[in-house]
C-alpha cells in the first residue's frame, strides 16, 4: 500500500540530500521517479540541490499546478515507482490532497520534504496539511550551535541581526537563516 510521507526539519538538516538519496535508491532498483520542487525557490532553477553538492533535475510546481493530473499523465506513459517533492512547505492545501490521492488511488508512494515552520515559528500552509494527513511523519535532525536539536529557523538581516517581522516566505540559505534550538531562537528574538 502506497503512503504519503512528510520528512520535515529546520534549515540545514539534510532534507534535500535525503530526498536525493531516496530518489537514487528507487532508480538504482530500476524504478522511475518524478521529482518536484517549488518554482518559488529561485536558487534551484529546476533542480533539487543539497548543500553537500548533490543535485538532480526536477519539475517545477506553482500554486496552480495540478500535481495529480501531471503525475498521472507521466505515470500513464511510464509507471512511476515514487514521487518526491522538495520544498513541500510551499504546497497548497489542495496540492497536498492531490498527493494523498496519488498514494491512495494510483498507488504511488509520495515522499515530501520541507520545513515545518517559518522564521516566526508558524506553520507553513503545506506543512500544516501534511502534518495533519500524512501517513508517516519523519523528523530529520539539525543541530543548534549549543549541540541541542535545532527546530527553529531564525531569519537574519545582512548584518546578522535577527529579523522578527516580514513576509512568511523569503528565499535564502545560510545567508538569511540560522537553525537554532527553541531556547536560542527565543533568546535571539529577545523573548
N, C-alpha and C positions, 0 to 999 in steps of 0.2 A: 504494500500500500504506500503510495507516494505521500510525502508530507511537505508542509510549509515550515521552513526553519528560519529563525531570526538569530543571527550572530551579532551581538551588539557590544559596544565598548566606548570608551573615551577615545580621544585622538591618540595616535601612536601606539595602538595595541596590536597592530598587525592584521587588521581586518582585510585589507586588500591582498596582502600576501597569503593569508589563509584561504581567501576566495580563489586565488590563482593556483594554490596547491590542490584544492578540491577539483578545480577545472582540469588540471594536469592529470589527476588520478582517474577521472572519468575518461579523458581522451586516451590515456595510456592503455585502458582496457577496451579501446575501440568504440567507445560511445561518443556520439555527437553531443555537443553542448551549445548553449546560446548564452552569451554574456551581455549584460546591460549595465549602463552607468548613466548618471544624470547629465543631461546636456548643460544644466546649470553650472556644473563644476568645470569651468573653462580651463583649468590646469591640465585636464586629462585629454581633451580633444579626441574623443572616440577611443580612449584606451582605459583599461583598468591598470593603474600603475601603483606599485608599492614603493615605500621609502627605501627598501633594500635593493631596488633595481629591477625587480620582476615586472613584466608588463605583457598585456595581451589586448588585441583589438576587441572592441565591444560596440554593440548597438547603443544609440543614444535614445533616452526617453525624456519627454517633456510632460508637463501635467496633462496634456491632451492625448498622449499616446495610448492607444488601446492595446495593452500588453497581451490580453487574452487573444485577440484577433491576430496580432503579429506573431506570437509564438505558435499558435495553432497553424497558421499558414506555413511557417518553417517546418513544423513537426509533420505536416502532411507531405512535404517534399522529401524530407529525410528525418526519420524518427529521432527524437532527442532523448538523451539519457538524463539530462539535467538542465535546468535554467538557473543561472547565477546572477544576482543583482547586487551591484555595488552602490554605495551612497543611498541606501534604501530609506534613509530618513526623509528624502525628498519625494518619495512616492505619495500619491494622493490616497485617500481612503478607498476610492473606487479601484485604483490600481492594485492595492493590497488584496482586495476581494477578488479581483481578476486573477491574481497569482494563486490565491487559495483555490479558485475554480480549476486552474491548471492542474494542481495537485489532486483535487477531489474528483474531477470528471474526466480529465485527459490522462491522468496517471503519471504526470511528470513531477519528479521531486524539484522543489524550488528552494534555493538557498539564498537568503537575503542577508546582506552585511551592511551595518550602518551605525551611526551614533544614536544613542538613546536620548540624550538631552542636549540642549543648546548651551550657550555661554551664560545663561541665566538660570540654568538648572531646570528648564521647562522642556517637556516632551515635544519632539517634532511630531507633526501630524502623522506621517507614515510610520514612525516608530510606535506611536500610541496604538495604532490599529494592529500592527504586528505583535506588540506585547499582549494585546487582547485576544488575537485569534490564531497565532502561530501554533503549530503542533508541538514544536520544540523551541525552547529559548536557551541560547548558549551565550554566557558572558565571557568575552575574551578579556584578558587582563593587561592593563598598562600599569606602569609604576610611577608614583609620585617621587619627587626628589628626596623625600624622607624615607622611602622604602615601602610605604604602605600602598595599597591598591589605589590607583588613580581612577576615579569615577566621574570627575567633573572636567569641563573644558573651559579654561579661563581665556577670554579674549583679551589681547593686549594691543595697545597702540604702538605706533612706530618707535616710540621712546621706551617701550617695555612696560609702561604703566597699565594697570588693569582697566578694562572697559566694562561698565555695567549697564549701559543703555545703548539702544540701536536696533536695527533690523535683526530679526531672528537669524537670517541667513546672510553671512558674509564669507565668501570663499577665501580660504587661506590655509596655510600649513603651519610649520613651526614658526614662521614669521609673525603669525597672528594669534596662535593658540598654544596654550600650555596645559598639558594633562596634569591634574592635581587630585589629591585626596580631598574629601569634603572639608576637612579641617583647614587645610592650607588654602583652598578655594575661598572659604568664608573669611579667613584672615586677610587674604589679598584684597577682598572687596570691602574690608572694614566692618564686617558683620559681627 
